Amino acid sequence: VPTVPPSRRRRYTVGAAAAIGLCSPPMSARELIVLGTASQVPTRYRNHNGYLLRWDDEGFLFDPGEGTQRQMIYANVTTAAITRICVTHFHGDHCLGLAGISQRISLDRVQHTITAYYPASGQVYFERLRHASIFHDVARIEPRPIRTAGPIHEDKNLTLSTLPLDHGVEAWGYRLEERSGRQMLPDRLAAAGVRGPMVGRLIAEGSLEVDGRTVHLDEVSVARPGQSFAFVMDTRMCENAVALARGVDMLVCESTYLSCDADKARDNGHMTAAEAATIARRAGARLLVLTHFSQRYTDIEPFLAEARAIHPETVAARDGDTIPVPKRRGA
């Protein structure tokens, strides 16, 4: 039985999720594709972890557990969509799919370089998974082991950073942040006589001489806050989880247990749905996406109820879901 049968796939759209601010169009360029939601042991309807974040021209594959390659087929996602792989830690449900993904990248002759981030202490496991069996390896995968907290990638558009979590083995959470920019106002541009290539010059230089007067960028534009995303997996509640989630538009967070099993969560280095919601509320995160459910629970609706009592803007992920990143604040 496929773990992402078409009958169980959901795409959050305006009609289905207006209450939580998910107003992106159906083919949003920024969206989370849920490939698996199980913790430790897959079930009939939950594959091991796997999450692909589409972000403009980038594709971030988080924690590819066993079966991720097949889940991508069901989700109509190719390996060419992957530009970066982010592994939080080397427990099997978060990394065993790396072997198949690596080989599939070679088989598909993906032309671009894919950067892989992972805990430095797991170097031996990364190498074993990259070369788990015989295959003609032409994949361009650049290893980037994480040794210190802070930014691990920065470019003109975004910053990817990481902080350590509390799981018993070395585990890292990730935060993706778009740089803030300006939104140009067409009516003000027209009134100021700024048109065509002049707009680009104004953005680049901050001011421009037009018909004998200086037009400043802030006269014809408004601040456009960057969007942000956080990925917090396998951890007890900790301050770094809150820091990663501070003010993000979407927080994907583990919620392995319900509060009735809080002792098991604490003993095993995990969180409850209520704790995940508490992190989202404390951090001021907009949308909380619950995932990583224990096999002991067949129904995830109680997770949703428990979390929404604390943080109303919450969804519980199912394998095959596509969840748009909420629109920018104020948009």
N, C-alpha and C positions, 0 to 999 in steps of 0.2 A: 504494500500500500504506500503510495507516495506520501511524503510528509508535507507536501504543499499541493494537495489536490486543488484544482481550479475552484471547486465549490467553497473552499475555505479561504480563498484569497480576498483581501479587502484593500481597497484604495480609499483613503480618507479624502473627501472632497468637501466643497463648500456646504452642500446639503447635509452631509453626514457629520460634519465636525465644526460647524460655524460657532458653536458654543465655546470651543477651545481655540478659536482664532486661526484655524487651518484654512486659509482662504486662497492658497496658491492654486493655479490652474492644474488640471489633471496631469500634465506633462511637465511639472515643475523641474527646473534645472537643479534644484537643491531639495533632495528628498532622501529619506532613509528606507532602504529595501531590507526587510527582515528575512534573513535566510534560515535562522534557527533560534529557538528560545529555551532550549532545555538546559538544565544544569546537571553536570556529571553524567547522567544516564539519559540517552534519548528515549522518547516514548513513541507510541503509534502516530501521534500528530505533532510531535515536537522533535525537530532535529537538534543536534548539538549546535552551539552558538555559531553565529555568522551574521554580519551586518555590513552592508555596502552603503556608504554615504556618498551619494552623487552631489558634487559641489562644483558647479560650472564645468570646467574641463578636467577636474580632478575626480578620482574615484578612490575613496578610502575604504579598504576592506579591513574591518575590525574582527579580531579573534576568530579566524576560520577553523572551526571545529571539524570533526570527522563528517564527511558527507557534504561539505560546502560546495564542492564542484558540481554535484548533482542538483543541489538546491538552486544553484545559479542557472542551471538549464531550465528548471521549472519557472524561475523568475524572469526568464528571457534576458539574462545578463551574461555578457561574454567576458573573457579574461582581458580583452582589450580595454574594457572599462576601468580596470584597476590601474591606478598610478602609484598608490602607496598601501602598504600592509602594516597594520598596527596591532601588535600582540601585547596584551596586558601582562600575561604570565604564562608559564609553561605547564599548567595542568592540561591534561589531554583534551578536555571538552572545549578548550580555547585555542588549540594549536594543531591538533592531529590532521586537520584538513590542509595544512600547509604543504604536506608532501604531494598530495594530488594536485593542488593549485599550482605548485612549482612546475610539475611535469606538464600540466595542461598549458601553462604559459609557453613552454617550449614547443609543444605540439602545435599550438595555434600560431607560432612564430610572431608573437607580440613584438613589435618593433621598438617600442620605447622602453626606457629604463624604469623599473619599479623599485622604489625604495622601501626597505623593510625595517621597521623599528621594533625592538624587543628588549627585555631586560638583559643586561650584559652578563649576568650570572648564568643565563641559560644558553650561552654560546654553543655549547656542545649539543644541546637539543635542537637548536636552530640548524646546525650543520647536518645533524642526522636526518632531520625532516627534509632539508633541501636535497639530500642525496640518499633517500630512503631505499631506492631500488635502481635497477639498471634502466637508463634512458639516455637519449641523445640530448644533452643539456645545452641549449642555445639561449636559455632565458637570461635576460639582463636584469638580475635582481641585485641591488646594491644593499649590503647589510649595514645597518646603523644601530649598533647596540647602545642602549641607554645606560649611562653611568651616573648622571647628575640631573637634578631637577631643573626645570626651566625650558626655554625654547629649544626645539630640536630641528625646526625648519622655519625659515622666514623668507618671504619674497615680497614683491611690491603689493601683493593682494592680500596675503594672509599670514598668520603665525600659527604653528602647531607647537604646543608645549605640553609638558607632562609633570606630574607630581607622584610621589610614592604613596601607596595605599597600605592598609593593614589587613593582610590575609594569611600570614604565617609563612608564606614563601614570597620572594620578591615579586611585587606586582605594582604596575603603574597605571594611572588614569591619564586620559588625554583630553586636551582642550583645543578646539579650533576657533580662531578668531579672525574675522575679516577686518581689514583696516578701515577706519572711518573715512568718509569722503564727503563730497558735496553733491547735492541734487540741483541741477540747473533749472531755472524758472523761465520758460519760453516767453511769457508776457513781459517780464522784466528785461530779458535779453533784447527783445524787439524794441522796447522803449528806449533802451540805452544805445541802440544801433549796433549791437554785437551780433554778427551773423557768420555763417560758414566757418572757414578756418580760424577766424578770430576767436571762436569759442574755445578751441583747443589751446590757443596761445594764452588766453585768459586763465584757463585752468592751470596751465604749466607755470605761468609767471605770477599769478595772483592779482595783477592789475594790467590795464591796457589803455592807451591813449586813443580816444574816439572823438573825432570832430572837435579837437581842442580841449577836451576834458578827460580826466582820469576816471575810468570805470574800475571799481574794485570787485573782486570775486564775491565777497559777502553781500554786495548790493543786488546781485542777480542770481543768488543761490541760497540754499539753506543746508545746514549740516545734515548729513546722512549717516546715522550710526551703522557700524558694521554688524552683520549677523554673527552669531556664535553658537557653538555646539560643544557638549561635553559627553565623554564616555567614561562611566564609572562602573567597573565590574569587580566582582569577587573581593569584597572588603567588609570589614566591620565599619560601623559609623566612625568617622574621623574628620578632623578639621580640614585635611587636604581634599576630601571629597566635596566639602562645602566650597572650598576655594576654587576647585575646578569648575564647579557649577555656577559660580557667582554671575548672576545676570544673564545667563545664556538663554537663547531662544528655544533650544531643545536639549534636554538632559536625558540620555539613555542610561538607565541605572538598574543594577541587579536588585531583585527582590525575591530571593530564593525561598523565603518562608513567610508564613502569616504570623501575626503577633502571638497566637496561641503556642507557637513553637519558637519563641524568641530565645529560649535557652539553647536550642540547637543552632540557631543562627550565630549566636555569640561564640559557642564552642567550636564551630566549624569555619569561623572567619567570614561570615556572611551577614546579610541584612534582611529585615522584614519589609513588607510593603509600606508599613507605617513609617519605618525609619527612612526608606527611600524618599517618601513624601515629605518627611521632616527636613531632609537635606534640601529638597527642591524649594520648600517654603523659606527656610533660613537663607538660602542662596539667592532667592528672588528669581529662580528659573521660571520661564514662561510655561513650557510644555514638558511634562514628565512622561517618559516612555518606560514602563515597567517591563522587565524581561528576566530570563535566567530562573525559570520556575522549577522547583524540585519535583521529581517524579511522584512524590507522595500525594500531590494535588492533581486531580483530573480536571478541575474546573478553575479557571482563572478569574471568574467574576468576583469572588471574595477579595482577591488582591486589589481589584479596581475599587471596590466599595471601601476597603480599608484605607487606601491611599487618598481617594477623593474626599474623605472626611477631613483630611489635613490639607491637601493641595488639590483643589477642584479640577484644575487643568491637567488631567492625567489620562493616558490611554494604556491599556494592557496589550502588549504586542502578541500577535500570532504569526506563525510561520507563513510567509508569503505576503504579509502586509507591506504596503507602500505608504509611508507617512511623510507628507511634505514638511519641510522646515517652515515654521510660522513666518509670516511676512515681517519685515523690519518694524521695530517699534515706531509708532507714529505714522507708518505708511498707510 
